[in-house]
Each structure stands twice: as structure tokens, then as C-alpha cells.
């Protein structure tokens, strides 16, 4: 019975192609808009998350302010103190940072110099292009060794391998440092670029380059099983209680991802709700075509009733026909919306992530529209008097 009603609906659509297309336009546009908007929202959120993962979404960064120098809190021992008072921290890596000029031969370049510990590279997922990292022993012995970011190496050593060569770094006077490694290209995260930076052992930085009064930043590696946002909040609460809130800034990539996700989801849902209005408009079109269909097939309805068809059977026939129309429109809309989102993400260079929830919701809503707006025409058909229907011209 159901399949017979579907075949009748399809036959009616084929015989009235233009009318059917015009009736389905609202459904198709509405579903396509909802699917495209939610797919793009999902792709934006995932792209932001991937970008943050490059820099480490399980990291919490602490940035002391300039006025914190007088407190004598943000020194090398700060990491041990923090780990003893805040749960969920695997490691705390201090970083001292400043800018300087560096020279190789006749080439002089302005770069950022970072003094870090030997485990800094592993925690930050920084991979080598060639050479090696400096070691903990290099840090203890304050050896004058450096690891170059890729852009720095390309500028200072455009030909050949930089490892084994020396660079001169200027402070009050220039000192020569041995290049032991060059980092592979690494995507910048929130303005932090590894490619344009030179890294040296933290003790070397303090003793041979520039005396460290206060660390520039601390990178806290969040332990497995702990939430980075929660750990960041706990760090902020601890430091606020210890020294007040004016002497530091706590930053978590996970909090940025969460905020971006919330904003994107809210904006996408708002736009999708607006786009869904066209589904209601499409529903009016479905009701219109169904009323016309009932009027055109009045004699057919009368014949079926005369042969014993119950009002329930007649009503089910027209409801299935309305559902068939909206499901077909919904499937076409899903296809068009997916193609639109695919074209846009390729245009801007993102990776497409399908929102399967959008597909299910759009198709479900279009079916609801079919039932809702098909109910009245179906009920009207089921209530027709068979004698009047048979005499209808």
C-alpha cells in the first residue's frame, strides 16, 4: 500500500514537472542553506582546533607583566612551586625572550632570541629539519650553542647546511654561537613563530647573552586526563591569591578553541534558523500543490471511496504523497548544500567537515513540514462525499 502510494506520488510529479519544481524550491533552498551553513560552521571550528593543536591545545601559558620583577616570584624555581600547588601540571617550561641582531658572514638579520630548556622542543612538538637539539648538559654548562628556526636558517645560510657553522649574536658585544640544529617549518600559532626565532640554552642566555630578572613566559604542560581550561583557571586562582591579578596573564589555547566554538555554533545556529524559514515557505508551496492535486483527483477519490476505500486510506495516500515531495526536496537540498560548502572551503583553503547532525535535522524537518502542511489537504480529501466526488467536473 505504501509503495503504491509512493509510485502514485512520483507519477504525479513527473506529469507536472514545472509545478512540482516550483513547489519544491522553498524546501530545496531551505535545506541547502541549513546544510551549507552548519557544514561551514563545523569546518571553521575544526580548523581553529587543528590550528591550536599545532601549538599545543594541552598547554597553559603564563605571561608575567613588567611590574612583576620586584616580586621575585617568576624565576626558574617558579615551575616547581606552581606544580606543588596546582594539580594537573606535568611540566613547567620557562622561556626568556628578547630581540637582537644576528650575523653570518655579511648577512645581518633582526630576530627573536629565546632562552629555553632542552625539553622545550619535545613539549611543543617542534621537529628538526636536520642536526640536533641542544641537551640538558649544554644548558648546565652554559655552552654557546643554538637551534635555528627554518626562516632564520634560510636567510643566514641560503646555500648548504647550517649545522656546524657559527652565528654572531649581538648584545653589548657580539658572541659566536655554534649551530647544532635547524627546526622544520612549523605553523605560527597566535603570533608565536618558531620559524623566525633562534633558541639557545636558558642558562647560556642568562649568563652569556642577557641577564634574566624575570622570565618572559612559562609554558605549562597539562597532565593527561586533566582539562586544560580547568587547570588554567586553577593557575589563575592560585596566582591571584599569591600576588594579585595585576602581575600576570594566563592564556590557554583550549579556552580560545572553546570560545571560538561557542561563537561559531551560536552564529551558525542563528543563520540556520533564518534559513529554515524558507522551509516553512516551502511547506506552504507543498500545501498549495496538494490542494490542487486533491481538486484535480476528486473523481478518482470518489471512485476509490465507492469501491470501499476508507477515509483513513485516502488520507494516508495524500500524506505519503506530501512526504514523498518533501523528502525528495530535502535530499536535493542536502546535495546542493554539501556542494556549496565544499566549494567554499576549497576556495578559502580549509578542510571540509560534514555536520551529520545538520543533514539529519534538515531531512527530519523537511519531513515534518510535509506532514504538517500535507495534513489539511489529506484530511480534506478523506472527508469528500463519494457521490459529490463522482459528479465533480
Secondary structure, DSSP 4 states (H G I P E B T S, - for coil): -HHHHHHHHHHHHHHTHHHHHHHHHHHHHHHHHHHHHHHHHHHHHHHHHHHHHHH-TTEEEEEE-GGGGGGT-SSTTHHHHHHHHSSSEEEEEEEEEEEEEEEETTEEEEEEEEEE-TTHHHHTTPPEEEE----HHHHHTT--EEEE-HHHHHHH-SSS--TT-EEEEESSSEEEEEEEEEEPP---BTTB-STTEEEEEHHHIIIII---SS-SEEEEEEPTTS-HHHHHHHHHHHHHHHH-GGGEEEEEHHHHHHHHHHHHHHHHHHHHHHHHHHHHHHHHHHHHHHHHHHHHTHHHHHHHHHTT--HHHHHHHHHHHHHHHHHHHHHHHHHHHHHHHHHHHHHHT------HHHHHHHHHHHHHHHHHHHHHHHHHHHT--HHHHHT--
